[in-house]
Amino acid sequence: MSSHIQQIKNASIVNKSSTTQDPLWVRWLLITISIAFISLFICIPLGLVIFQAFSKGITAYFTALAQPDTLAAIKLTLTVALVTVPLNTLFGVAAAWTITRFDFPGKSLLTTLIDLPFSVSPVISGLIFVLLFGAQGWFGEWLMAHDIKIIFAAPGIILATIFITFPFVARQLIPLMQEMGHQEEEAALSLGASGWRTFFSVTLPNIKWALLYGVLLCNARAMGEFGAVSVVSGHIRGMTNTLPLHVEVSYNDYDVIGAFASASILAGLAIVTLILKTFLEWKQATR
């Protein structure tokens, strides 16, 4: 009797697996399409960038990177990232804490506004700052009177980059903190811990991997942003060209090696970001 019941169970398991799995040819077809798509639109272009960058030899590659305009573009890109990422990290943590721990009028509006840069074209974002701080903008006359330059200067690039990248940290933390709840934090407070002690001892250890993931995405976007920065930069060589803008300018000037050498830095950044992203996703999954 027991053997008969076991046979029925085995048969039901086989039938269930056969009804929930696609045919073998469908699975292989989908895998092939996915690999072909990734190869065609990601792997091959990245490989061509590296190939073109070193097509004239490693000496020509490093000579192109040593050009004053290239070094200035790299320095400006790093400066923008060093200012943008910490500010957006602070905003992301504060916004996530506010939205997930408090109820207040306008909470849903704040959540919607955080997603605004995802729905607005980067070019439009840059144009907004031109309309605000440009010579003909709302604050343009006052800025000119006080000799303060924002548009076509580093401050405008930083402002545009902050606007484009500020959702990344908050959007990683908000769902996680909503799922976590606040029981552990309430317990720490009830035991006499201060607000800062609760944050650093309870909240931060629970959100650290999501926080690092958001910081990583924010940094990658800050270094690779083109549309908004292109509008507010003015394309001044050696002064307001970030690395993505320098790639375009070099290519338009038929400096192929210089363009692809600069692009290889961005491609390397993308690869490093992908590796770190995979690692952080694995760490989050293990938790």
Helices and strands as residue ranges (DSSP letters): H 2-20, H 24-38, I 39-43, H 44-53, H 58-65, H 68-101, H 107-114, H 116-119, H 122-133, H 140-145, H 154-165, H 167-180, H 183-190, H 195-198, I 199-203, H 204-224, H 227-233, H 243-252, H 256-286
